[in-house]
Amino acid sequence: MKPSPTLAPSAARPAQVDAPPAIDLDCNVVELRQYTLHPGQRDVLIDLFDRAFVETQEAVGMAVMGQFRDLDAPDRFVWLRGFPTMDSRARGLSAFYDGPVWRQHRDAANATMIDSDDVLLLRPAWPGAGIAMRGRERATGPLGTPLPGLLDVSVFQLHEPASAALLRYCQGPMTQTLTQGGAEVLGWYVSENAPNNFPRLPVRQGEQVLVGFAMFATPAAFEAFSRSGVWARNVQPALEPWLMGPPKSLRLAATARSLIHG
C-alpha cells in the first residue's frame, strides 16, 4: 500500500460504526496483500485503516473484502482488495492513491510498515469459484470487537499455471475434504497473469499459485481438522506433482470491519 513516502489511533474514534450499503461488486480480480509491520504497529494500522481507508476505496469502485490479523505473526497485517476487471483496478487505484484521503494519511500508514510488496494478483480459479461478496455487510458495533471465525488461506506454489486436472481435483477432493472437516470453503483462486497495470504498487509477478480460502467456526475447529491428519493422508500426496514445495498456510482473524468473517 506504499505508492509514496505514527499517527496514534484517533481518540475521537466513534464507538459505533453504521453498516454501509452492501457490496455490489463482482470481484473478478483480487489482491492478496500481506504487510510486514514494525513491532507493535499492527493495531495502529488497523485503527487507521478501518477508520479512513474502507469506504474511501469503495467510493472509487474497489471492494475492501477483508482485513485480518495473522495469528502466527504478530507484526503481519493481511487484507483482500477486489475489482470487477483489470481496467477498473487501474482506474480505482489511480483515483484513490492520487486522492485527498491517501494524501492525508499516507505518511502515518507507511510509518507502520517495513514491507508492503508481498502481493498476489489473483482471479477466480473457474467461473463461480470466487468469494461471494454481493450482499455482505460490515458488522456494527465497537471497532475493537473481535469477529468470529478463523480464515485459513492456503497458498500452493505451482510448477506451471493450474491445469484442468488440478482444478478438477480442487473442485472435488480438496473442497470435499475441507467441507467434511467442518470448514466453509469460500473460494479458490489462481494467478492473474495480466501485467500489473498499476506499477506504483508492486505485485509478485512470474509466479503460479492456487489459493484456497476456508472459514472455520473457531481456532479450535481448525486445530481439530489439522490434528485429524485427513488432509495429509487423503489430499496432499496427490497434490505433490503439481507443487514446487510445501503450501503456505495463513491463520487469519478478521478485524471488526472486515466483510469476510465467520
Residue frames as qw, qx, qy, qz and C-alpha x, y, z in Angstrom:
[[0.000, 0.887, 0.462, 0.000, 0.00, 0.00, 0.00],
 [0.440, -0.665, 0.075, 0.599, 3.06, 2.19, -0.29],
 [0.610, 0.635, 0.295, 0.371, 2.99, 4.09, -3.58],
 [0.229, 0.745, -0.162, 0.606, 4.66, 7.11, -1.93],
 [0.394, 0.065, -0.641, 0.656, 6.56, 8.04, 1.25],
 [0.259, -0.293, -0.914, -0.111, 2.77, 7.35, 13.53],
 [0.419, -0.439, -0.045, -0.794, -0.44, 8.54, 13.88],
 [0.142, 0.014, 0.869, -0.474, -1.74, 7.30, 17.19],
 [0.057, -0.491, -0.841, -0.220, -5.26, 5.90, 16.96],
 [0.138, -0.492, -0.147, -0.847, -7.81, 8.67, 16.98],
 [0.009, -0.102, -0.733, 0.673, -9.04, 9.49, 20.45],
 [0.464, 0.232, 0.141, -0.843, -12.27, 10.68, 18.87],
 [0.188, 0.033, -0.911, -0.366, -12.95, 7.33, 17.24],
 [0.647, -0.212, -0.068, -0.729, -16.70, 6.62, 17.25],
 [0.448, -0.210, 0.810, -0.314, -17.86, 3.81, 19.48],
 [0.670, 0.369, 0.629, -0.139, -20.31, 2.60, 16.84],
 [0.002, 0.312, -0.583, -0.750, -19.98, 2.35, 13.06],
 [0.702, 0.381, 0.282, -0.532, -23.13, 2.21, 10.99],
 [0.634, 0.073, 0.703, 0.314, -23.13, -0.51, 8.35],
 [0.178, 0.438, -0.359, -0.805, -22.68, 0.92, 4.85],
 [0.814, 0.320, -0.059, -0.480, -24.67, -0.40, 1.91],
 [0.877, -0.094, 0.458, 0.109, -23.92, -3.98, 0.97],
 [0.203, -0.453, 0.628, 0.599, -21.12, -4.55, -1.52],
 [0.726, 0.548, 0.302, -0.286, -22.44, -4.72, -5.07],
 [0.260, 0.725, -0.573, -0.279, -19.32, -5.77, -6.97],
 [0.995, 0.089, 0.018, 0.051, -18.22, -8.97, -8.62],
 [0.276, -0.809, 0.490, 0.173, -14.57, -9.28, -7.62],
 [0.927, 0.374, 0.015, 0.038, -13.05, -10.96, -10.66],
 [0.555, 0.503, -0.390, 0.536, -9.58, -9.61, -9.80],
 [0.671, -0.733, -0.101, -0.049, -8.30, -9.86, -6.22],
 [0.312, 0.636, -0.544, 0.450, -5.16, -8.70, -4.45],
 [0.827, -0.476, -0.268, 0.130, -3.99, -10.81, -1.50],
 [0.205, 0.779, -0.291, 0.516, -1.86, -8.29, 0.37],
 [0.807, -0.438, -0.286, 0.274, 0.48, -9.24, 3.24],
 [0.106, 0.864, -0.218, 0.441, 2.21, -6.42, 5.10],
 [0.721, -0.186, -0.429, 0.511, 5.14, -6.80, 7.46],
 [0.176, -0.910, -0.106, -0.359, 4.91, -4.08, 10.10],
 [0.172, 0.510, -0.575, 0.616, 7.19, -2.55, 12.68],
 [0.363, -0.229, -0.843, 0.323, 6.81, -4.20, 16.09],
 [0.058, -0.453, -0.592, 0.664, 3.74, -3.05, 17.95],
 [0.147, 0.264, -0.182, -0.936, 2.25, -1.18, 14.99],
 [0.036, -0.255, -0.889, -0.378, -0.42, -3.59, 13.75],
 [0.054, -0.687, -0.685, 0.237, -3.28, -2.21, 15.82],
 [0.051, -0.585, 0.035, 0.808, -2.20, 1.32, 14.90],
 [0.070, 0.131, -0.666, -0.731, -2.52, 0.49, 11.22],
 [0.078, -0.421, -0.893, -0.139, -5.79, -1.40, 11.70],
 [0.038, -0.678, -0.470, 0.564, -7.31, 1.53, 13.57],
 [0.054, 0.514, -0.260, -0.815, -6.30, 3.94, 10.80],
 [0.043, -0.004, -0.845, -0.533, -7.29, 1.55, 8.02],
 [0.046, -0.500, -0.865, 0.021, -10.72, 0.75, 9.41],
 [0.005, 0.716, 0.341, -0.609, -11.48, 4.43, 10.01],
 [0.099, 0.714, -0.196, -0.665, -10.08, 6.01, 6.87],
 [0.056, 0.409, -0.746, -0.523, -9.42, 3.51, 4.08],
 [0.346, 0.247, 0.904, -0.041, -12.56, 1.40, 3.71],
 [0.386, 0.754, 0.487, -0.212, -15.43, 3.48, 2.34],
 [0.086, 0.822, -0.251, -0.504, -12.98, 5.82, 0.63],
 [0.157, -0.273, 0.845, 0.433, -11.61, 2.98, -1.51],
 [0.308, 0.408, 0.859, 0.021, -15.05, 1.58, -2.21],
 [0.247, 0.786, 0.229, -0.519, -16.24, 5.03, -3.30],
 [0.225, 0.672, -0.485, -0.512, -13.92, 4.77, -6.32],
 [0.812, 0.307, -0.297, -0.396, -15.06, 1.32, -7.42],
 [0.400, 0.315, -0.839, 0.191, -12.99, -1.16, -5.39],
 [0.795, -0.478, -0.244, -0.283, -14.07, -3.63, -2.70],
 [0.050, -0.527, 0.734, -0.427, -12.26, -3.90, 0.61],
 [0.746, -0.107, -0.586, -0.298, -13.15, -7.56, 1.00],
 [0.831, -0.500, -0.239, 0.051, -11.47, -8.35, 4.30],
 [0.119, 0.747, -0.487, 0.437, -8.86, -7.19, 6.82],
 [0.926, -0.262, -0.270, -0.010, -7.11, -9.64, 9.14],
 [0.322, -0.746, 0.570, -0.123, -4.60, -10.19, 11.90],
 [0.712, 0.282, -0.643, 0.007, -2.23, -13.08, 11.19],
 [0.785, -0.579, 0.038, -0.217, -2.47, -15.27, 14.29],
 [0.925, -0.112, 0.022, 0.362, 1.03, -16.68, 13.74],
 [0.516, 0.229, 0.026, 0.825, 2.83, -13.39, 13.04],
 [0.185, -0.738, -0.475, 0.442, 2.04, -10.51, 15.42],
 [0.079, -0.598, 0.164, 0.780, 3.53, -7.95, 13.04],
 [0.094, 0.076, 0.760, 0.638, 1.68, -9.08, 9.90],
 [0.445, 0.452, 0.329, -0.699, -1.49, -7.47, 8.54],
 [0.211, 0.102, 0.853, 0.466, -3.30, -9.22, 5.68],
 [0.423, 0.499, 0.339, -0.677, -6.09, -7.86, 3.55],
 [0.416, 0.305, 0.765, 0.386, -8.02, -8.54, 0.35],
 [0.228, 0.549, 0.006, -0.804, -8.99, -5.94, -2.22],
 [0.505, 0.313, 0.779, 0.201, -11.24, -6.76, -5.16],
 [0.174, 0.446, -0.259, -0.839, -12.05, -5.27, -8.55],
 [0.785, 0.421, 0.294, -0.348, -14.50, -6.13, -11.32],
 [0.821, 0.527, 0.042, 0.216, -11.81, -6.05, -14.03],
 [0.674, -0.136, 0.026, 0.726, -8.14, -5.19, -14.54],
 [0.181, 0.533, 0.225, 0.795, -9.18, -1.92, -16.21],
 [0.443, -0.798, -0.216, -0.347, -11.28, -0.94, -13.20],
 [0.783, -0.419, -0.141, 0.438, -8.32, -1.82, -10.99],
 [0.491, 0.165, 0.078, 0.852, -6.14, 0.75, -12.74],
 [0.119, -0.648, -0.246, -0.711, -8.85, 3.41, -12.55],
 [0.643, -0.705, -0.273, -0.124, -9.72, 2.75, -8.91],
 [0.751, -0.323, -0.115, 0.564, -6.15, 2.66, -7.66],
 [0.340, 0.330, 0.119, 0.872, -5.29, 5.85, -9.53],
 [0.294, -0.715, -0.265, -0.576, -8.32, 7.61, -8.08],
 [0.725, -0.651, -0.214, 0.062, -7.55, 6.54, -4.52],
 [0.744, -0.281, -0.016, 0.606, -3.77, 6.97, -4.42],
 [0.283, 0.307, 0.159, 0.895, -3.94, 10.32, -6.19],
 [0.313, -0.723, -0.441, -0.430, -6.80, 11.44, -3.98],
 [0.152, -0.720, 0.267, -0.623, -7.02, 13.51, -0.81],
 [0.841, -0.490, 0.072, -0.220, -7.59, 10.73, 1.73],
 [0.921, 0.026, -0.068, 0.382, -4.41, 8.82, 0.89],
 [0.366, 0.616, -0.171, 0.676, -2.52, 12.10, 0.64],
 [0.427, -0.725, 0.154, -0.519, -3.69, 13.00, 4.16],
 [0.828, -0.451, 0.268, -0.198, -2.89, 9.65, 5.81],
 [0.873, 0.377, -0.289, 0.108, -0.13, 8.02, 3.75],
 [0.222, 0.612, -0.600, 0.466, 2.75, 9.09, 5.97],
 [0.573, -0.375, 0.514, -0.517, 1.02, 7.68, 9.05],
 [0.968, 0.116, 0.080, -0.210, 0.18, 4.43, 7.27],
 [0.740, 0.522, -0.367, 0.214, 3.61, 3.98, 5.72],
 [0.084, -0.666, 0.580, -0.461, 5.29, 4.67, 9.06],
 [0.800, -0.275, 0.411, -0.339, 3.83, 1.42, 10.40],
 [0.944, 0.316, 0.046, -0.076, 5.24, -0.70, 7.56],
 [0.469, -0.509, 0.606, 0.391, 8.51, -2.48, 6.90],
 [0.070, -0.102, 0.806, 0.579, 7.30, -4.12, 3.68],
 [0.565, 0.400, 0.389, -0.608, 4.06, -3.85, 1.69],
 [0.375, 0.499, -0.566, -0.539, 5.17, -5.53, -1.55],
 [0.139, -0.022, 0.990, 0.000, 4.09, -9.12, -0.76],
 [0.558, 0.368, 0.187, -0.720, 1.06, -9.07, -3.04],
 [0.296, 0.098, 0.897, 0.313, -0.50, -11.83, -5.14],
 [0.444, 0.278, -0.150, -0.839, -2.76, -10.78, -8.01],
 [0.268, 0.086, 0.958, -0.061, -5.45, -13.43, -8.38],
 [0.530, 0.036, -0.314, -0.787, -8.56, -14.37, -10.34],
 [0.807, -0.091, 0.396, -0.427, -11.25, -17.00, -9.57],
 [0.337, -0.305, 0.858, 0.240, -9.99, -20.47, -10.48],
 [0.074, 0.304, 0.844, 0.435, -13.14, -21.20, -12.51],
 [0.279, -0.411, -0.250, -0.831, -16.46, -19.39, -13.07],
 [0.687, -0.561, -0.233, -0.399, -18.16, -19.05, -9.71],
 [0.790, -0.096, -0.454, 0.401, -15.09, -20.05, -7.69],
 [0.192, 0.423, -0.274, 0.842, -14.51, -16.60, -6.19],
 [0.117, -0.295, -0.699, 0.641, -15.62, -15.45, -2.74],
 [0.045, -0.695, -0.607, -0.382, -19.23, -14.30, -2.97],
 [0.241, -0.092, -0.292, 0.921, -19.27, -10.64, -1.93],
 [0.260, -0.376, -0.359, -0.813, -22.65, -9.37, -3.09],
 [0.622, -0.582, -0.373, -0.368, -24.90, -8.59, -0.16],
 [0.662, -0.222, -0.471, 0.539, -22.22, -8.78, 2.52],
 [0.154, -0.891, -0.053, -0.423, -22.48, -6.02, 5.09],
 [0.337, 0.373, -0.602, 0.620, -19.97, -4.90, 7.68],
 [0.488, -0.495, -0.677, 0.243, -20.71, -5.68, 11.28],
 [0.161, -0.804, 0.011, -0.572, -21.86, -2.86, 13.51],
 [0.789, -0.568, -0.188, 0.141, -20.54, -2.32, 16.98],
 [0.337, -0.863, 0.292, 0.235, -17.37, -1.10, 18.68],
 [0.557, 0.703, -0.435, -0.078, -14.34, -1.11, 16.42],
 [0.053, -0.544, 0.813, -0.198, -12.40, -3.23, 18.88],
 [0.816, -0.048, 0.417, -0.397, -14.95, -6.05, 18.97],
 [0.136, -0.309, 0.879, 0.336, -13.43, -9.26, 17.56],
 [0.740, 0.214, -0.203, -0.604, -15.40, -11.12, 14.91],
 [0.835, -0.173, 0.507, -0.126, -15.94, -14.88, 14.96],
 [0.894, 0.445, 0.057, 0.011, -14.24, -17.46, 12.80],
 [0.450, -0.564, 0.520, 0.457, -10.77, -18.36, 11.63],
 [0.691, 0.681, -0.087, -0.227, -9.94, -17.88, 7.95],
 [0.702, -0.287, 0.538, 0.368, -7.45, -20.41, 6.63],
 [0.512, 0.791, -0.198, -0.271, -5.69, -19.19, 3.48],
 [0.798, -0.182, 0.496, 0.291, -3.64, -21.89, 1.74],
 [0.352, 0.814, -0.315, -0.339, -1.17, -20.78, -0.95],
 [0.878, 0.011, 0.437, 0.197, 0.05, -23.57, -3.24],
 [0.052, 0.723, -0.468, -0.505, 3.09, -22.68, -5.37],
 [0.879, 0.339, 0.321, -0.096, 2.77, -24.44, -8.74],
 [0.574, -0.175, 0.528, 0.600, 5.28, -25.52, -11.37],
 [0.067, 0.163, 0.566, 0.805, 3.04, -24.12, -14.10],
 [0.438, -0.111, 0.008, -0.892, -0.38, -22.48, -14.46],
 [0.533, 0.009, 0.725, -0.437, -3.11, -24.53, -12.84],
 [0.137, 0.053, -0.853, -0.502, -4.16, -27.31, -15.20],
 [0.660, -0.199, -0.292, -0.663, -7.68, -28.56, -15.81],
 [0.725, -0.128, -0.670, 0.095, -6.78, -31.74, -13.91],
 [0.275, -0.006, -0.561, 0.781, -5.63, -29.77, -10.86],
 [0.340, -0.119, 0.081, -0.929, -8.78, -27.67, -10.88],
 [0.742, -0.192, -0.504, -0.398, -10.95, -30.80, -11.07],
 [0.609, -0.116, -0.668, 0.410, -9.05, -32.16, -8.07],
 [0.036, 0.075, -0.339, 0.937, -9.57, -28.82, -6.32],
 [0.548, -0.175, -0.178, -0.799, -13.32, -28.83, -7.01],
 [0.824, -0.164, -0.500, -0.212, -13.59, -32.44, -5.87],
 [0.772, -0.240, -0.494, 0.321, -11.38, -33.99, -3.17],
 [0.315, 0.147, -0.321, 0.881, -9.81, -30.77, -1.89],
 [0.363, -0.332, -0.026, -0.870, -13.11, -28.97, -1.38],
 [0.786, -0.316, -0.443, -0.293, -14.86, -32.09, -0.09],
 [0.668, -0.093, -0.551, 0.492, -12.16, -32.77, 2.50],
 [0.074, 0.165, -0.279, 0.943, -12.36, -29.23, 3.87],
 [0.546, -0.308, -0.191, -0.756, -16.16, -29.29, 3.96],
 [0.821, -0.257, -0.506, -0.064, -16.26, -32.66, 5.69],
 [0.556, -0.033, -0.484, 0.674, -13.73, -31.27, 8.17],
 [0.216, -0.724, -0.519, 0.399, -16.13, -28.53, 9.22],
 [0.208, -0.320, 0.156, 0.911, -14.94, -25.65, 7.02],
 [0.477, 0.780, 0.331, -0.234, -16.97, -23.35, 4.80],
 [0.571, 0.007, 0.420, 0.705, -14.99, -23.19, 1.56],
 [0.142, 0.781, 0.191, -0.578, -15.29, -19.57, 0.46],
 [0.557, 0.797, -0.104, -0.208, -13.30, -19.55, -2.75],
 [0.797, -0.120, 0.379, 0.455, -10.47, -20.77, -4.94],
 [0.261, 0.925, -0.122, -0.249, -8.14, -18.54, -6.95],
 [0.836, 0.104, 0.210, 0.497, -5.25, -18.83, -9.38],
 [0.349, -0.387, 0.148, 0.841, -2.66, -16.33, -10.55],
 [0.425, 0.861, 0.233, -0.157, -3.88, -13.44, -12.68],
 [0.714, -0.085, 0.323, 0.615, -1.16, -13.33, -15.32],
 [0.302, 0.872, 0.224, 0.313, -2.09, -9.98, -16.88],
 [0.474, 0.290, -0.256, 0.791, 0.64, -7.37, -16.49],
 [0.281, -0.582, -0.486, 0.588, 0.46, -5.21, -13.39],
 [0.219, 0.666, 0.379, 0.604, -1.37, -2.13, -14.69],
 [0.281, -0.932, 0.008, -0.230, -0.61, -0.02, -11.60],
 [0.774, 0.240, -0.393, 0.435, 3.18, -0.38, -11.26],
 [0.110, -0.651, 0.362, -0.658, 3.37, 2.09, -8.36],
 [0.736, -0.358, 0.433, -0.378, 2.11, -0.87, -6.28],
 [0.218, 0.411, -0.867, -0.178, 4.33, -3.91, -6.94],
 [0.913, -0.090, 0.153, -0.368, 2.92, -7.43, -7.16],
 [0.508, -0.360, 0.763, 0.174, 4.65, -10.81, -7.21],
 [0.698, 0.548, -0.175, -0.426, 4.85, -11.49, -10.93],
 [0.451, 0.481, -0.745, -0.096, 6.05, -14.61, -12.69],
 [0.199, -0.133, 0.898, -0.369, 4.62, -16.92, -10.02],
 [0.565, -0.173, -0.600, -0.539, 1.89, -19.51, -10.50],
 [0.131, -0.090, 0.774, -0.612, -0.29, -20.23, -7.48],
 [0.462, -0.464, -0.663, -0.362, -3.51, -21.85, -6.39],
 [0.030, -0.182, 0.523, -0.832, -5.03, -20.16, -3.33],
 [0.422, -0.465, -0.748, -0.217, -7.86, -21.52, -1.21],
 [0.192, -0.329, 0.328, -0.864, -9.95, -19.66, 1.38],
 [0.556, -0.341, -0.750, -0.108, -11.75, -21.73, 4.03],
 [0.301, -0.536, 0.261, -0.744, -13.59, -20.40, 7.09],
 [0.483, -0.187, -0.824, 0.228, -13.62, -22.40, 10.31],
 [0.407, -0.786, -0.383, -0.267, -16.03, -21.52, 13.10],
 [0.509, -0.841, 0.183, -0.006, -13.26, -21.25, 15.72],
 [0.167, 0.701, -0.693, 0.035, -9.50, -21.69, 16.01],
 [0.531, -0.236, 0.780, -0.230, -10.23, -24.92, 17.89],
 [0.828, 0.410, 0.304, -0.231, -12.20, -26.24, 14.91],
 [0.527, 0.754, -0.392, -0.037, -9.25, -25.52, 12.63],
 [0.140, -0.575, 0.786, -0.178, -6.85, -27.23, 15.04],
 [0.734, 0.009, 0.623, -0.269, -9.09, -30.29, 15.23],
 [0.794, 0.592, 0.019, -0.140, -9.11, -30.52, 11.43],
 [0.298, 0.759, -0.574, 0.077, -5.33, -30.17, 11.30],
 [0.369, -0.427, 0.786, -0.252, -4.77, -32.80, 14.02],
 [0.870, 0.184, 0.323, -0.324, -7.06, -35.26, 12.27],
 [0.353, -0.396, 0.725, 0.439, -4.42, -35.71, 9.54],
 [0.664, 0.488, 0.561, -0.084, -7.07, -36.26, 6.89],
 [0.389, 0.884, -0.144, -0.214, -5.57, -33.65, 4.57],
 [0.121, -0.666, 0.719, 0.156, -2.07, -35.10, 4.85],
 [0.523, -0.031, 0.852, 0.011, -3.35, -38.64, 4.23],
 [0.534, 0.516, 0.669, -0.034, -6.00, -38.13, 1.60],
 [0.362, 0.916, 0.148, -0.091, -5.18, -34.93, -0.28],
 [0.159, -0.858, 0.395, 0.286, -1.56, -33.87, -0.01],
 [0.584, -0.210, 0.699, 0.354, 0.06, -36.90, -1.72],
 [0.543, 0.562, 0.575, 0.244, -1.96, -36.44, -4.90],
 [0.109, 0.985, 0.057, -0.123, -1.10, -32.72, -4.94],
 [0.587, -0.568, 0.342, 0.464, 2.66, -33.23, -4.87],
 [0.618, 0.233, 0.490, 0.568, 3.27, -33.49, -8.66],
 [0.194, 0.847, 0.325, 0.372, 1.81, -30.03, -9.17],
 [0.382, -0.922, -0.039, 0.048, 3.63, -28.29, -6.31],
 [0.458, 0.689, -0.387, 0.407, 7.00, -26.57, -6.11],
 [0.224, 0.230, -0.713, 0.623, 7.16, -27.02, -2.36],
 [0.149, -0.431, -0.812, 0.365, 5.07, -27.20, 0.80],
 [0.059, -0.756, -0.427, -0.492, 1.98, -24.98, 0.81],
 [0.132, 0.130, -0.399, 0.898, 1.91, -21.86, 2.95],
 [0.311, -0.635, -0.698, -0.115, -0.99, -21.58, 5.38],
 [0.007, -0.307, 0.221, -0.926, -2.19, -18.32, 6.91],
 [0.283, -0.548, -0.767, 0.180, -4.42, -18.44, 10.02],
 [0.060, 0.292, 0.068, 0.952, -6.30, -15.15, 10.00],
 [0.095, -0.585, -0.693, 0.410, -8.68, -13.39, 12.39],
 [0.165, 0.693, 0.420, 0.563, -10.95, -10.69, 10.95],
 [0.113, -0.005, -0.287, 0.951, -10.79, -7.13, 12.17],
 [0.220, 0.446, 0.635, -0.591, -14.01, -5.50, 13.35],
 [0.437, 0.615, 0.005, -0.657, -14.81, -4.00, 9.92],
 [0.076, -0.235, 0.870, 0.427, -13.96, -6.98, 7.72],
 [0.702, 0.148, -0.177, -0.674, -16.70, -8.06, 5.31],
 [0.765, 0.111, -0.631, -0.060, -15.31, -11.59, 5.36],
 [0.206, -0.401, 0.704, -0.549, -15.68, -13.17, 8.78],
 [0.111, -0.102, -0.987, 0.059, -17.21, -16.20, 10.47]]
